[in-house]
């Protein structure tokens, strides 16, 4: 679709607006399952972490996991489930899919556990939330997007509410 197709649209249909939701830091240990019929499979064990934002902060509880698939084009797909515990003791499930890819030399450095400049590769996620806590009920009805960065000591995500 050409950019001219956007010219006659109402302003709200021309862009996506977001606002920061939180920054999440996860520790993770990745186990290689190996080459399966669906591709090279890895599972990241998430023993915990933290998240901090203006409206939502707390800890990531032990027990999360990240089911990764390394595709033939060397892109890594993510399927993650973690449990958040807010500063006021509410439980919130967070699930997200994602994709990470980049130039082969950058991906090789990431796979070795090196920290690389986040602008050198693509790492995006689409978080969804579920909770029974009345004070966080608004999470049940929003979409979010995130950008990630894997460093030597874990993964950092910037998560944004899509307005």
C-alpha positions in Angstrom: 0.0 0.0 0.0 1.4 3.4 -0.9 1.7 6.2 1.6 -0.9 8.1 -0.6 -3.5 5.6 0.7 -3.1 7.1 4.1 -3.6 10.7 3.0 -7.4 10.6 3.0 -7.8 8.7 6.3 -9.0 10.2 9.5 -6.0 11.2 11.8 -6.6 8.3 14.3 -6.1 5.8 11.4 -2.8 7.2 10.3 -0.6 6.3 13.3 -0.4 4.1 16.4 -0.1 6.0 19.7 1.4 4.3 22.8 2.3 5.2 26.3 4.8 3.5 28.5 3.4 0.7 30.7 6.6 -0.6 32.4 10.1 -1.8 32.0 10.6 -5.5 32.8 13.8 -7.2 33.6 14.0 -11.0 33.5 16.7 -13.4 34.4 16.6 -16.5 32.2 18.5 -19.7 31.6 18.1 -21.2 28.1 18.1 -25.0 27.5 18.6 -26.3 24.0 16.2 -29.1 23.2 17.7 -29.4 19.7 16.6 -30.0 16.1 13.0 -31.1 16.1 10.7 -31.5 13.1 9.4 -27.9 13.7 12.9 -26.4 13.8 15.6 -25.9 16.5 13.8 -25.7 19.8 15.0 -24.0 23.0 13.3 -23.4 26.3 14.1 -20.4 28.5 13.5 -21.0 32.2 12.5 -17.7 33.9 13.3 -17.9 37.7 12.2 -14.3 38.3 12.6 -10.6 37.6 11.0 -7.2 38.2 8.9 -4.7 36.4 8.5 -1.0 37.1 6.2 1.6 35.7 4.0 4.6 36.7 0.8 2.5 37.0 2.2 -1.0 37.6 5.3 -2.3 39.4 6.4 -5.5 41.2 8.2 -8.7 40.8 8.1 -11.6 38.2 7.6 -14.8 40.1 9.6 -18.0 39.6 8.1 -20.5 37.1 7.9 -18.6 33.8 9.1 -20.0 30.6 10.0 -18.9 27.0 9.5 -21.6 24.3 11.8 -20.5 21.5 12.1 -21.8 18.0 15.0 -20.9 15.8 13.7 -20.8 12.3 15.6 -21.8 9.1 16.0 -18.0 8.4 17.7 -17.8 11.8 14.9 -15.6 13.3 14.0 -16.7 16.8 10.3 -16.8 17.7 9.2 -16.5 21.4 6.2 -17.9 23.2 6.4 -16.6 26.8 4.3 -17.0 29.9 5.2 -15.3 33.2 3.3 -14.4 36.4 3.6 -10.9 37.7 3.0 -10.0 41.4 2.4 -6.3 41.9 3.7 -4.1 44.7 0.2 -4.5 46.3 0.1 -8.3 46.0 -2.1 -8.7 43.0 -1.4 -11.5 40.5 -1.3 -10.7 36.8 -0.6 -13.2 34.0 1.4 -12.0 31.1 1.8 -13.9 27.9 3.5 -12.7 24.8 4.8 -13.9 21.4 7.7 -12.2 19.8 10.4 -12.3 17.2 14.1 -11.5 17.2 16.4 -11.3 14.2 19.3 -9.4 12.8 22.5 -9.6 10.9 24.3 -12.9 11.3 27.3 -11.4 13.1 25.0 -9.6 15.6 22.9 -12.7 16.2 26.1 -14.8 16.8 27.3 -12.3 19.4 23.8 -12.4 21.2 23.9 -16.2 21.2 27.3 -16.1 22.9 25.8 -14.0 25.6 27.4 -10.7 24.6 25.6 -7.4 25.1 25.1 -5.7 21.8 23.5 -2.3 20.9 19.7 -2.8 20.7 19.5 -0.7 17.5 21.5 -3.4 15.6 18.7 -6.0 15.5 14.9 -6.4 15.7 13.3 -7.7 18.9 9.6 -7.1 19.4 6.8 -8.6 21.4 3.0 -8.4 21.8 2.1 -8.8 25.5 -1.4 -9.6 26.8 -2.5 -9.6 30.4 -5.1 -11.3 32.6 -6.0 -10.6 36.2 -8.9 -10.9 38.7 -7.6 -7.9 40.7 -10.2 -5.1 40.5 -7.6 -2.3 40.7 -5.9 -3.8 37.5 -9.0 -4.8 35.6 -8.0 -2.3 32.9 -5.2 -4.6 31.9 -7.7 -7.2 30.8 -8.8 -4.9 28.0 -5.7 -3.5 26.5 -3.2 -4.5 23.9 0.5 -3.8 24.4 3.7 -3.9 22.4 7.2 -4.3 23.6 10.8 -4.0 22.5 13.4 -6.2 23.9 17.1 -6.4 24.5 19.0 -9.5 25.6 22.1 -8.9 27.6 24.6 -11.1 29.4 22.5 -11.0 32.6 19.0 -11.5 31.1 16.4 -9.7 29.1 15.0 -6.2 29.4 11.7 -5.3 27.8 10.1 -1.8 27.4 6.4 -2.4 27.3 3.9 0.1 25.9 0.1 0.3 26.1 -1.4 0.8 22.7 -3.8 3.6 22.9 
